[in-house]
């Protein structure tokens, strides 16, 4: 879910930075210049185990960013990405740490389906 949100933000940022969406041929009478920007975003909730941070910047022509998220299995996922009008969205994904799985699982649960039939 978080990954999808980040992708949507990058697509919006690239669309807004596109000089072709300015006033040329659209009847607006003005031109939107691509604007550089920078932002940081982070969430840390020790109680729920949520740890997420993102950095992103744009020079008006391309978007550069990275984000790190704690995965449920104990690893960290780190993504460095760029997006522009020539190469599109390009991501380099890396993982840190070792996945941890519980040694003991609860008792297996069996579900029975009681069919409905005619009794004679």
C-alpha positions, 0 to 999 in steps of 0.5 A, spaced: 500 500 500 505 504 501 509 503 495 502 504 491 502 511 494 509 513 493 508 511 485 502 515 485 506 521 488 512 520 483 507 520 477 503 526 479 510 530 480 512 528 474 506 530 470 506 537 474 513 538 472 512 537 464 512 543 461 508 540 455 502 541 460 503 549 460 499 554 456 501 551 449 495 550 445 490 549 451 487 556 451 490 558 458 494 564 455 500 562 460 505 557 461 507 553 467 514 553 468 517 546 472 518 548 479 524 545 483 522 542 490 524 538 496 521 534 501 522 529 507 516 525 510 517 520 516 513 516 520 515 512 526 511 509 531 514 504 536 508 501 539 505 499 532 512 497 529 511 502 523 517 506 521 517 509 514 521 515 511 522 518 504 526 524 501 524 527 494 527 532 490 526 535 483 530 540 479 524 541 475 526 536 469 527 530 473 525 527 480 530 524 485 528 520 491 528 514 496 524 511 501 525 506 507 520 502 510 521 496 516 518 490 513 513 485 517 519 480 517 524 484 520 528 487 514 528 494 512 527 495 504 530 501 501 528 504 494 532 509 490 528 512 484 528 517 479 523 519 474 523 523 468 520 524 461 525 520 458 526 513 462 520 514 466 520 511 473 527 507 475 527 504 482 533 500 485 531 496 491 535 493 496 534 489 503 537 490 509 537 485 515 535 478 515 528 475 515 525 472 522 520 467 522 516 465 528 519 458 531 512 456 533 506 457 530 499 456 533 495 450 533 492 448 526 485 450 525 480 446 521 474 449 518 468 444 517 462 446 512 456 442 514 452 441 508 445 442 507 441 436 505 434 433 505 433 428 511 428 422 510 
